[in-house]
Amino acid sequence: MAFSLKISAYINSSDAPIFTIDSPHGWDARELMKDPRFTEDSVDNGYLDYYATLTITETQELYKQFRYSAMDITDEDILNFPSYYSVQQKCIKLDDAIMKHWWKFDSFTFYIYEWESGF
């Protein structure tokens, strides 16, 4: 089975996330599952999921550990692998939310979900 990560940002007065990014590049879901702040959540369909709601400070600490910089993706990379452009844009979006506009949010929810990769 494969695992993916979804990161969502919330403000206290909202039940819906203000910001969500799915499968951020460079974030190791299996490594995050070892973090004691992540709670195991077995779903009825047999898949195993994990989640954690973290403060801004906790999120920034994790970001510094797992961050994949958009600056690491060169123009040549994008020319050779056009899909890298969307990876670069996700990196920029995540960096902006966590490091530049963090004051807009009250917490971040990390959701690790298991899915069948077909391999």
C-alpha positions in Angstrom: 0.0 0.0 0.0 1.0 3.6 -0.6 0.5 6.6 1.6 -0.1 10.2 0.7 -0.3 13.4 2.7 -2.8 16.2 2.7 -2.1 19.5 4.6 -5.0 21.8 5.4 -5.0 25.2 7.2 -7.8 26.4 9.3 -9.1 29.4 11.2 -11.0 28.7 14.4 -14.3 30.1 13.0 -14.4 27.8 10.0 -15.1 24.1 9.7 -13.8 24.1 6.1 -10.1 24.5 5.4 -8.9 27.9 4.1 -6.0 26.2 2.3 -5.3 22.6 1.3 -2.4 21.0 -0.6 -2.4 17.4 -1.5 0.8 15.3 -1.8 3.4 18.0 -1.1 6.7 17.1 -2.8 9.4 15.9 -0.4 7.2 15.1 2.6 7.7 11.6 3.7 4.3 10.2 4.9 5.9 7.1 6.5 8.3 9.2 8.5 5.5 11.5 9.7 3.5 8.4 10.8 6.3 7.8 13.4 5.7 11.2 15.0 3.7 10.6 18.2 1.5 13.6 17.5 -0.1 11.6 14.6 -3.1 9.5 15.7 -3.9 6.3 13.9 -7.4 6.2 12.4 -8.6 2.9 10.9 -11.3 3.3 8.4 -14.0 0.7 7.8 -12.8 -0.1 4.4 -9.5 -1.6 5.7 -7.2 1.4 4.9 -5.1 2.9 7.6 -5.0 6.6 8.0 -3.2 9.0 10.4 -3.9 12.6 11.3 -2.6 15.4 13.5 -3.7 19.0 14.2 -0.7 21.1 14.8 0.0 24.7 15.9 1.6 27.1 13.6 5.0 26.7 15.4 4.8 22.9 15.2 3.9 23.1 11.5 6.8 25.4 10.8 9.2 23.0 12.5 8.0 20.1 10.4 8.2 22.3 7.3 11.8 23.0 8.0 12.5 19.3 8.3 10.6 18.1 5.1 10.5 21.2 2.9 11.4 20.8 -0.7 12.3 24.2 -2.1 10.8 25.5 -5.3 14.1 27.1 -5.8 15.6 23.6 -6.2 13.6 23.1 -9.4 15.4 24.8 -12.3 14.0 26.1 -15.5 15.9 23.2 -17.2 14.1 20.7 -15.0 10.8 22.2 -16.1 11.8 22.1 -19.7 12.8 18.4 -19.4 10.0 17.4 -17.1 6.9 19.7 -17.6 5.2 18.2 -14.6 7.9 19.8 -12.4 6.1 23.1 -13.0 3.1 22.0 -10.9 5.5 20.6 -8.3 7.2 24.0 -8.2 3.9 25.8 -7.8 2.8 23.6 -4.9 6.1 24.3 -3.2 5.6 28.0 -3.5 2.0 27.8 -2.3 3.0 25.7 0.7 6.0 28.0 1.5 3.7 31.1 1.3 1.1 29.6 3.6 3.4 28.2 6.3 6.3 30.7 6.4 5.0 34.0 5.0 1.3 34.1 5.7 1.2 31.9 8.8 -0.6 34.6 10.8 -3.7 34.1 8.7 -4.2 30.6 10.2 -4.9 29.1 13.6 -3.9 25.5 13.0 -2.8 23.0 10.3 -4.3 19.5 9.9 -2.1 16.8 8.5 -3.9 13.8 7.1 -2.0 10.8 5.9 -4.1 8.4 3.9 -3.5 4.9 2.6 -4.4 4.1 -1.0 -3.9 1.3 -3.3 -1.1 2.1 -5.8 -1.6 -0.9 -8.0 1.9 -2.1 -7.6 
